[in-house]
């Protein structure tokens, strides 16, 4: 009788002590990696945002080119104004 109890509890303790924690951790890691993948709607939103950012960069470059031609030295003045603002704040 004592041998049967020992034969049952030793594998049960090994399972609870080693296998079960590893199993639970791996389960939740796989759940997390499955949720971290982007859905189709999120991918479409991301590509739309990337396109808008590229358009904004193009517009900013155009505006800076216009400012460079119409107001030479505007960058130096902006840097000086920002420097003064940060020193007084």
KEFINU-521937 format. One line per field, with one value per residue (C-alpha): x, y, z. Coordinates in nm, 4 decimals. Example, Ala and Ser with C-alpha at 12.3 -4.5 7.8 and 13.67 -1.06 7.14 Angstrom:
% residues 2
east [1.2300; 1.3670]
north [-0.4500; -0.1060]
up [0.7800; 0.7140]
***
This chain:
% residues 89
east [0.0000; 0.2792; 0.4496; 0.1330; 0.1054; 0.4694; 0.4316; 0.1432; 0.2779; 0.6332; 0.5240; 0.2508; 0.5034; 0.7434; 0.4594; 0.3424; 0.6965; 0.8560; 0.6226; 0.3208; 0.5078; 0.6937; 0.3689; 0.1878; 0.4707; 0.4944; 0.1158; 0.1020; 0.4079; 0.2364; -0.0825; 0.1161; 0.2982; -0.0309; -0.1825; 0.1199; 0.0789; -0.0946; -0.4394; -0.5220; -0.6960; -0.3972; -0.1595; -0.3741; -0.3847; -0.0070; 0.0549; -0.1810; 0.0109; 0.3423; 0.2121; 0.0873; 0.4229; 0.6073; 0.3732; 0.4361; 0.8128; 0.7764; 0.5643; 0.8061; 1.0985; 0.9037; 0.8197; 1.1805; 1.2967; 1.0505; 1.1682; 1.5323; 1.4700; 1.2474; 1.4033; 1.7709; 1.9038; 1.5685; 1.7194; 1.9829; 1.7187; 1.4987; 1.7911; 1.8768; 1.5129; 1.4889; 1.8159; 1.6904; 1.3581; 1.5293; 1.7698; 1.4889; 1.2519]
north [0.0000; 0.2366; 0.1633; 0.2599; 0.5891; 0.6636; 0.5613; 0.8078; 1.1059; 1.1180; 1.1639; 1.4028; 1.6166; 1.6167; 1.7219; 1.9994; 2.1157; 2.1101; 2.0380; 2.2473; 2.5804; 2.5400; 2.4473; 2.7536; 2.9915; 2.8545; 2.8734; 3.2415; 3.3213; 3.1676; 3.3629; 3.6848; 3.6275; 3.5471; 3.8722; 4.0830; 4.0135; 4.2930; 4.2345; 4.3257; 4.6465; 4.7467; 4.6810; 4.8935; 5.1740; 5.1502; 5.1720; 5.4719; 5.6436; 5.5714; 5.7225; 6.0315; 6.0717; 6.0519; 6.3166; 6.5394; 6.5045; 6.6059; 6.9078; 7.0140; 6.9923; 7.2046; 7.4650; 7.4775; 7.5266; 7.8162; 7.9706; 7.9296; 8.1186; 8.3920; 8.4387; 8.3500; 8.2854; 8.1827; 7.8640; 8.0541; 8.2865; 7.9924; 7.8230; 8.1461; 8.1958; 7.8371; 7.8775; 8.1933; 8.0269; 7.7266; 7.9460; 8.1620; 7.8719]
up [0.0000; 0.0897; -0.2434; -0.4366; -0.2546; -0.3222; -0.6872; -0.7218; -0.5278; -0.6668; -1.0308; -0.9174; -0.7270; -1.0218; -1.2508; -1.0166; -0.9363; -1.2805; -1.5687; -1.4705; -1.4203; -1.7493; -1.9227; -1.7847; -1.8784; -2.2318; -2.2707; -2.1818; -2.3944; -2.6958; -2.6180; -2.5939; -2.9222; -3.0949; -2.9705; -3.0598; -3.4308; -3.6209; -3.7621; -4.1210; -4.0120; -3.8002; -4.0886; -4.3182; -4.0589; -4.0178; -4.3922; -4.4110; -4.1311; -4.3022; -4.6260; -4.4414; -4.2660; -4.5984; -4.7423; -4.4404; -4.4837; -4.8482; -4.7532; -4.4794; -4.7223; -4.9717; -4.7070; -4.5901; -4.9486; -4.9878; -4.6605; -4.7641; -5.0883; -4.9429; -4.5981; -4.5871; -4.2380; -4.0885; -3.9492; -3.7525; -3.6073; -3.5093; -3.3358; -3.1535; -3.0436; -2.9214; -2.7341; -2.5638; -2.4722; -2.3163; -2.1201; -1.9735; -1.8888]
***
